């Protein structure tokens, strides 16, 4: 084993230690063709590490499916998936060499890049933002203009910028026209009436309110009990989960670039599988022991995550330039970025090559026929 490989293995073990210290089947198509590359047939298995942005949950189902179903092995990769946590920044782990690839929201990758980390987005998996502003229907908050004079819950840490841009779009100042309230990563403050609206991910916190008993009825809250502002509809949404790589290594190490194509190909195959084999992927995630949310919650999340990916008009993982430009406009207007990033902030050649391999294997890389399922929620998501 080379010194470089030993160092990388030790770095991955260090990340595992950091995570440990910080952490307190209705398949539609069970068989599918197996994409293969010439490189996978001619080389030994390569060890690869992937740093997640957060803990195991259906948000990352495609990667767990690719690992557990052997898609990574099919392209010659042995992939270790490293959990994220509150105090782990995937971009930093990636740039340090402690991981080969990382999953991060686009703004959370671009800010460290602006600060000097040479990383690049090689596959834009999520085509839409999952961030909402949720209120009770009787509050009459149906658009950003209705937030004026209200108590607006948000998480901070950069998660509020889509909402800030939404307020700006209707002439409201987030610092004076609303009262901002620091919100926990749950919906308790909204349910208790402490705030008028709450920030929520459509695949997580929004489900939490629908998994809660309405004291007036004794039954679960229903979607009609709430109003939702979707920043995709307002036009201030920013792109979220993407696969990031080390830009320097891509330029200087042909083996790493080849590995990147194979990693993206197998990962996207995992997401295609989760689109077409819903329950199997939910079961895979549950087997990964997510610390938050039971099987019902993970099923809701899987359904909504699929809806953030599919359809993918340019091919799964291929960047939509218009949505990227919108992300940059929001990020610069809200001061999260000092200036628009240079052209090296993302590249499409790797995803396009991966998509071509998947198409050659007969897989649907667009998902134009995708439709959300009906997921029956249960109290507490169990």
C-alpha positions as CSV (number, residue, x, y, z in Angstrom):
1,X,0.0,0.0,0.0
2,X,1.4,3.4,-1.0
3,X,2.1,6.1,1.5
4,X,-0.5,8.3,-0.1
5,X,-3.1,5.6,0.2
6,X,-2.3,5.0,3.8
7,X,-2.6,8.7,4.5
8,X,-6.0,8.8,2.9
9,X,-7.2,5.8,4.8
10,X,-6.1,7.4,8.1
11,X,-7.9,10.6,7.1
12,X,-11.1,8.7,6.5
13,X,-10.8,7.0,9.9
14,X,-10.3,10.4,11.5
15,X,-13.5,11.7,9.9
16,X,-15.3,8.6,11.3
17,X,-14.0,9.6,14.7
18,X,-15.2,13.2,14.4
19,X,-18.7,12.0,13.4
20,X,-18.8,9.6,16.4
21,X,-17.8,12.3,18.8
22,X,-20.4,14.7,17.5
23,X,-23.4,12.4,17.2
24,X,-25.3,12.2,20.3
25,X,-41.1,-4.0,-1.3
26,X,-43.4,-2.7,-4.1
27,X,-40.6,-2.6,-6.7
28,X,-41.7,-1.4,-10.1
29,X,-38.8,-3.0,-11.9
30,X,-36.6,-5.4,-9.9
31,X,-34.2,-6.1,-12.7
32,X,-32.3,-3.5,-14.7
33,X,-29.3,-3.6,-17.0
34,X,-25.9,-3.2,-15.3
35,X,-23.8,-0.4,-16.8
36,X,-20.2,-1.2,-17.2
37,X,-17.1,0.7,-18.2
38,X,-13.9,-0.6,-19.8
39,X,-11.9,0.8,-16.8
40,X,-13.9,-1.4,-14.4
41,X,-13.2,-4.5,-16.3
42,X,-9.4,-3.9,-16.4
43,X,-8.5,-2.5,-13.0
44,X,-8.5,-3.7,-9.4
45,X,-11.2,-2.4,-7.0
46,X,-10.4,1.2,-5.9
47,X,-11.2,2.4,-2.4
48,X,-13.3,5.6,-2.5
49,X,-14.8,7.7,0.3
50,X,-17.9,9.8,0.1
51,X,-18.6,12.5,2.8
52,X,-22.3,13.2,3.3
53,X,-23.7,16.5,4.4
54,X,-25.9,14.9,7.1
55,X,-26.7,11.6,8.8
56,X,-28.1,8.6,7.0
57,X,-31.7,9.3,5.7
58,X,-33.6,9.0,2.4
59,X,-32.0,12.3,1.3
60,X,-29.0,10.1,0.4
61,X,-30.8,6.9,-0.6
62,X,-29.2,6.8,-4.1
63,X,-25.7,6.4,-2.6
64,X,-26.7,3.8,-0.1
65,X,-28.5,1.9,-2.9
66,X,-25.4,2.1,-5.2
67,X,-23.3,0.7,-2.3
68,X,-25.6,-2.0,-1.1
69,X,-26.8,-3.2,-4.5
70,X,-23.3,-3.5,-5.9
71,X,-23.5,-0.6,-8.4
72,X,-20.2,0.9,-7.2
73,X,-18.6,-2.6,-7.4
74,X,-19.8,-2.9,-11.0
75,X,-17.6,0.0,-12.0
76,X,-14.6,-1.1,-9.9
77,X,-15.2,1.0,-6.8
78,X,-15.3,0.1,-3.1
79,X,-17.1,3.0,-1.6
80,X,-17.2,4.0,2.1
81,X,-20.0,6.4,3.0
82,X,-19.1,8.8,5.8
83,X,-21.9,10.3,7.9
84,X,-22.1,14.1,8.3
85,X,-23.0,16.1,11.4
86,X,-23.6,19.6,12.5
87,X,-19.9,20.4,12.9
88,X,-18.6,18.7,9.7
89,X,-18.3,20.8,6.5
90,X,-18.2,18.5,3.5
91,X,-16.2,21.0,1.4
92,X,-13.5,21.2,4.0
93,X,-13.3,17.4,4.4
94,X,-13.0,17.1,0.6
95,X,-10.4,19.7,0.1
96,X,-8.3,18.3,2.9
97,X,-8.1,14.9,1.1
98,X,-10.0,13.1,3.9
99,X,-12.7,12.2,1.3
100,X,-12.6,11.7,-2.4
101,X,-16.1,13.1,-3.0
102,X,-18.7,15.0,-1.0
103,X,-22.4,15.8,-1.0
104,X,-23.2,19.5,-0.4
105,X,-25.8,22.1,-1.2
106,X,-24.5,24.4,-3.9
107,X,-24.2,27.6,-1.7
108,X,-22.4,25.6,1.0
109,X,-19.9,24.4,-1.5
110,X,-19.4,27.8,-3.2
111,X,-18.7,29.8,0.0
112,X,-15.7,27.7,1.0
113,X,-14.6,27.7,-2.6
114,X,-14.7,31.5,-2.6
115,X,-12.6,31.3,0.6
116,X,-9.9,29.4,-1.2
117,X,-10.9,25.7,-1.3
118,X,-10.5,24.4,-4.9
119,X,-13.5,22.1,-5.2
120,X,-16.0,21.8,-8.0
121,X,-19.5,20.6,-8.6
122,X,-19.4,17.6,-10.9
123,X,-23.0,16.4,-10.7
124,X,-26.1,18.5,-9.8
125,X,-28.3,15.7,-8.5
126,X,-31.2,17.8,-7.1
127,X,-32.9,19.9,-9.8
128,X,-35.1,21.8,-7.3
129,X,-34.9,23.3,-3.8
130,X,-36.7,21.5,-1.0
131,X,-37.1,24.5,1.3
132,X,-40.5,25.8,2.3
133,X,-42.1,28.4,4.6
134,X,-45.0,26.7,6.4
135,X,-47.9,28.4,8.3
136,X,-51.3,27.4,9.5
137,X,-53.9,28.0,6.8
138,X,-56.0,30.4,9.0
139,X,-53.0,32.7,9.2
140,X,-53.6,33.8,5.7
141,X,-49.9,33.6,4.6
142,X,-49.9,32.3,1.1
143,X,-47.0,34.4,-0.4
144,X,-43.9,36.3,0.7
145,X,-45.9,39.6,0.9
146,X,-48.1,38.1,3.6
147,X,-45.1,37.7,5.9
148,X,-45.0,41.4,6.5
149,X,-45.4,42.1,10.3
150,X,-45.3,38.5,11.3
151,X,-43.0,36.3,13.4
152,X,-40.9,34.4,10.8
153,X,-39.2,31.3,12.0
154,X,-35.9,30.3,10.4
155,X,-32.9,28.2,11.1
156,X,-30.2,30.7,10.2
157,X,-26.8,29.4,9.1
158,X,-27.5,30.4,5.5
159,X,-30.7,28.4,5.3
160,X,-32.8,31.6,5.4
161,X,-31.4,33.2,2.2
162,X,-34.1,31.9,-0.2
163,X,-36.7,33.5,2.1
164,X,-34.8,36.7,2.4
165,X,-34.6,37.0,-1.4
166,X,-38.3,36.2,-1.5
167,X,-39.1,39.1,0.8
168,X,-36.8,41.4,-1.2
169,X,-38.7,40.3,-4.4
170,X,-41.9,41.9,-3.0
171,X,-40.2,45.0,-1.6
172,X,-39.9,43.8,2.0
173,X,-36.8,44.2,4.2
174,X,-36.1,41.0,6.2
175,X,-34.5,43.1,9.0
176,X,-37.3,45.5,9.5
177,X,-40.6,44.4,7.9
178,X,-40.7,41.0,9.6
179,X,-39.6,39.7,13.0
180,X,-37.1,37.0,12.6
181,X,-37.2,34.2,15.2
182,X,-34.4,31.6,15.6
183,X,-36.1,28.2,15.0
184,X,-35.0,24.8,16.1
185,X,-34.7,22.1,13.5
186,X,-38.3,21.0,14.2
187,X,-41.8,22.4,13.9
188,X,-42.6,22.7,17.6
189,X,-42.6,26.5,17.7
190,X,-45.2,26.6,14.8
191,X,-47.4,23.9,16.4
192,X,-47.3,25.7,19.7
193,X,-48.2,29.1,18.1
194,X,-44.9,30.7,19.1
195,X,-44.2,31.8,15.5
196,X,-46.5,32.6,12.5
197,X,-44.5,30.6,10.0
198,X,-41.7,28.1,10.1
199,X,-38.9,27.0,7.8
200,X,-39.2,23.4,6.7
201,X,-37.7,21.0,4.2
202,X,-40.5,19.4,2.2
203,X,-38.9,16.0,2.8
204,X,-38.4,16.4,6.5
205,X,-39.9,19.1,8.8
206,X,-43.0,19.4,6.6
207,X,-43.7,15.8,7.2
208,X,-43.2,16.3,10.9
209,X,-46.3,18.5,11.2
210,X,-48.3,16.0,9.2
211,X,-47.1,13.3,11.6
212,X,-48.5,15.3,14.5
213,X,-51.9,14.8,16.2
214,X,-54.2,17.8,15.8
215,X,-55.6,18.4,19.3
216,X,-58.8,19.7,17.9
217,X,-59.6,16.5,15.9
218,X,-57.6,13.8,17.6
219,X,-56.3,12.9,14.2
220,X,-53.2,13.7,12.3
221,X,-52.9,17.2,10.8
222,X,-53.7,17.3,7.1
223,X,-52.1,19.2,4.3
224,X,-55.2,21.5,4.0
225,X,-54.5,22.7,7.6
226,X,-51.4,24.5,6.3
227,X,-50.3,27.0,3.7
228,X,-46.9,26.6,2.1
229,X,-44.6,29.1,0.3
230,X,-42.4,27.2,-2.1
231,X,-39.4,29.3,-3.1
232,X,-39.2,27.4,-6.4
233,X,-42.5,29.0,-7.3
234,X,-41.4,32.5,-6.0
235,X,-38.2,32.3,-8.1
236,X,-35.7,32.6,-5.3
237,X,-34.8,29.0,-4.8
238,X,-31.2,27.8,-4.7
239,X,-29.8,24.5,-5.9
240,X,-29.1,22.0,-3.2
241,X,-27.6,18.5,-3.1
242,X,-24.7,18.0,-5.6
243,X,-21.7,15.8,-5.9
244,X,-18.4,17.7,-5.4
245,X,-14.9,16.7,-6.3
246,X,-11.3,18.0,-5.8
247,X,-10.7,20.4,-8.7
248,X,-6.9,20.2,-8.5
249,X,-6.9,16.4,-8.7
250,X,-9.3,16.4,-11.6
251,X,-6.9,18.5,-13.6
252,X,-3.7,16.7,-12.6
253,X,-4.7,13.1,-12.0
254,X,-6.2,11.2,-14.9
255,X,-7.0,8.2,-12.7
256,X,-9.0,10.4,-10.3
257,X,-11.0,11.9,-13.2
258,X,-11.8,8.4,-14.5
259,X,-12.8,7.4,-11.0
260,X,-15.1,10.5,-10.8
261,X,-16.9,9.4,-14.0
262,X,-17.4,5.9,-12.6
263,X,-18.5,7.2,-9.2
264,X,-21.0,9.6,-10.7
265,X,-22.3,6.9,-13.1
266,X,-22.9,4.4,-10.3
267,X,-24.4,7.1,-8.0
268,X,-26.8,8.2,-10.6
269,X,-27.7,4.6,-11.3
270,X,-28.6,4.4,-7.6
271,X,-30.9,7.4,-7.9
272,X,-32.5,5.8,-11.0
273,X,-33.1,2.6,-9.0
274,X,-34.7,4.6,-6.2
275,X,-37.0,6.2,-8.6
276,X,-38.1,2.9,-10.1
277,X,-37.8,0.7,-6.9
278,X,-39.2,2.9,-4.2
279,X,-39.8,0.5,-1.3
280,X,-36.5,-1.3,-1.8
281,X,-34.6,2.0,-1.4
282,X,-36.7,2.9,1.7
283,X,-35.7,-0.5,3.2
284,X,-32.1,0.1,2.4
285,X,-32.1,3.5,4.2
286,X,-33.9,2.0,7.2
287,X,-31.2,-0.7,7.3
288,X,-28.6,2.1,7.5
289,X,-30.1,3.1,10.9
290,X,-31.1,6.7,10.4
291,X,-31.1,8.4,13.8
292,X,-34.1,10.5,13.0
293,X,-37.5,9.4,11.6
294,X,-38.9,5.8,11.3
295,X,-39.9,3.8,8.2
296,X,-43.0,6.0,7.5
297,X,-41.0,9.2,7.7
298,X,-38.2,7.7,5.5
299,X,-40.9,6.7,2.9
300,X,-42.2,10.3,2.8
301,X,-38.7,11.6,2.4
302,X,-37.9,9.1,-0.4
303,X,-41.0,10.2,-2.2
304,X,-40.2,13.9,-1.9
305,X,-36.5,13.5,-2.7
306,X,-37.4,11.7,-5.9
307,X,-39.6,14.7,-6.8
308,X,-36.6,17.0,-6.3
309,X,-34.6,15.0,-8.8
310,X,-37.2,13.9,-11.4
311,X,-37.8,14.8,-14.0
312,X,-34.2,15.9,-15.0
313,X,-34.7,17.6,-18.4
314,X,-31.0,17.7,-19.2
315,X,-30.2,14.2,-17.9
316,X,-29.9,13.3,-14.2
317,X,-26.9,15.1,-12.6
318,X,-26.4,17.6,-15.5
319,X,-26.4,21.2,-14.4
320,X,-29.3,23.4,-15.5
321,X,-27.6,26.7,-16.3
322,X,-30.7,28.8,-15.7
323,X,-31.2,27.3,-12.2
324,X,-27.5,27.8,-11.5
325,X,-27.6,31.4,-12.5
326,X,-30.7,31.9,-10.2
327,X,-28.7,30.4,-7.4
328,X,-25.8,32.7,-8.0
329,X,-28.1,35.7,-8.2
330,X,-29.7,34.9,-4.9
331,X,-26.4,34.1,-3.2
332,X,-24.7,37.4,-4.3
333,X,-27.8,39.6,-3.7
334,X,-28.0,38.2,-0.1
335,X,-24.3,38.6,0.5
336,X,-23.5,34.9,1.0
337,X,-21.1,35.2,-2.0
338,X,-19.1,38.4,-2.6
339,X,-19.1,37.8,-6.3
340,X,-20.2,35.3,-8.9
341,X,-17.8,32.3,-9.0
342,X,-15.6,31.7,-12.0
343,X,-16.3,29.0,-14.6
344,X,-14.5,26.4,-12.6
345,X,-17.2,26.2,-9.9
346,X,-19.0,23.5,-11.8
347,X,-18.3,21.3,-14.8
348,X,-20.7,19.1,-16.8
349,X,-18.3,16.9,-18.7
350,X,-18.2,14.2,-16.0
351,X,-22.0,14.0,-15.5
352,X,-22.5,14.0,-19.2
353,X,-20.1,11.1,-19.7
354,X,-21.8,9.2,-16.9
355,X,-25.2,9.8,-18.3
356,X,-24.1,8.6,-21.7
357,X,-22.9,5.4,-20.2
358,X,-26.2,4.9,-18.4
359,X,-28.1,5.6,-21.6
360,X,-26.0,3.1,-23.5
361,X,-27.0,0.5,-20.8
362,X,-30.7,1.2,-21.6
363,X,-31.5,3.3,-18.5
364,X,-33.9,6.2,-18.4
365,X,-31.9,9.2,-17.3
366,X,-34.7,11.8,-17.7
367,X,-37.6,10.4,-15.7
368,X,-40.2,12.4,-17.6
369,X,-42.9,10.0,-16.5
370,X,-42.1,10.3,-12.8
371,X,-45.1,11.0,-10.5
372,X,-45.1,11.3,-6.7
373,X,-46.6,8.4,-4.8
374,X,-49.2,8.6,-2.1
375,X,-47.5,8.0,1.2
376,X,-49.6,7.3,4.2
377,X,-48.1,9.1,7.2
378,X,-48.3,7.8,10.8
379,X,-47.9,9.5,14.1
380,X,-44.2,10.2,14.7
381,X,-43.3,8.7,11.3
382,X,-43.1,5.2,12.6
